[in-house]
Amino acid sequence: MVKSKYQSVLDLGEKLSIENGDVQEENGVLKVKGTAKTQYEKNLIWDEIKAVGGDNPSDIMADIRVADDSVYHRHTVKSGETLGKIAKHYYGDAMKYKDIFAANTDILKNPDLIHPDQELIIPNL
């Protein structure tokens, strides 16, 4: 019953390829474990848990770890993206593009020139 309630969380975990995933239902509580690649992906899982169960759900216990905490996320540039759009997506603030640029000066020489398929570090702020 509770597993079906949180099916969208489990589906997201599968889509994100959460490693070492384990899901068990005990006494009406769903216990979920796994390792997300980055903090951003962990946040996505928690956002989905809250969307389904509210801010402090009592019918789910999640232990989501992060494999790489040296970065917030790693982003592969898609056609039409700018550093501002990417910053807005991850931080909610397009002006944070400067932080993304600074974290990627090894591959970027100009913040206005990014190319599809470049992998950018999205830094922890």
Stockholm file with secondary structure:
# STOCKHOLM 1.0

chainA/1-125         MVKSKYQSVLDLGEKLSIENGDVQEENGVLKVKGTAKTQYEKNLIWDEIKAVGGDNPSDIMADIRVADDSVYHRHTVKSGETLGKIAKHYYGDAMKYKDIFAANTDILKNPDLIHPDQELIIPNL
#=GR chainA/1-125 SS CHHHHTHHHHHHHHHTTCEEEEEEEETTEEEEEEEESSHHHHHHHHHHHHHHHCSSCSSEEEEEEESCTTSSEEEECCTTCCHHHHHHHHHSCGGGHHHHHHHTTTTCSCTTCCCTTCEEEECCC
#=GC SS_cons         CHHHHTHHHHHHHHHTTCEEEEEEEETTEEEEEEEESSHHHHHHHHHHHHHHHCSSCSSEEEEEEESCTTSSEEEECCTTCCHHHHHHHHHSCGGGHHHHHHHTTTTCSCTTCCCTTCEEEECCC
//
